[in-house]
Amino acid sequence: MSSAAGFAVVFVALLVMGATFEQLPIALAAALPVLFILSVVDEDGDFGFTDPSVLGVRLPILSVMGDQHAAMVALGAHRPGQAMCVHGTGTAWLVTGQALHALVIAGLVLGGHT
């Protein structure tokens, strides 16, 4: 995610959460450092290993998914052209495809494809 896209997401999120226009400069200033470390990466990558002192064994971590993306894959909507509406704490309309469209933020990236 570019810094501009991240800024736009944070701006909209703050408005949705009820921040007033007077509060936005302070809230955005607090959020800006986070925007520079965010990036969209493949969710089927190499993320290191588990701590053997916790699980008793060192296991590779080869996938990381958010709950809605995991539900999308678990329920079978992982091929181009498929879509799913996942309900939980929030509701997300997830669409699988090869190309990004206007105002879309890549959430699930596998093998370099969104």
C-alpha positions, 0 to 999 in steps of 0.5 A: 500500500502506498503512503497516499493510499494508507493516508486515505484509509486512515483518514476515512477510518477516523471519520467513520470512527467519529473523529471531528474535523478539529481532531483529525490533524492530531489523530493523523499525526499520531497515525503517520509513522505507522503508514510508512511501515505498512506494506502489502506482502504475499500471505504465502511467504516466509515469515520466520519460525515459531519459538521452540520455548513456546511450542516445544518445536521450531516450526516454519511460519509460511502463511499469515492471513487475517480472519476475513481472508482466511474465511474466503479461502476456507470457503472456496472463493480463491479463484479469479472471478469469485466473490464472497461477503464475509460477516463477522465483527464487520462485513467485507465484500471480497472479490478475487481477481488479477487486477486492482480497480479504482479505490481497491486496497489489496488485502490478500496477496498470494504468489504475487497476485492479489 
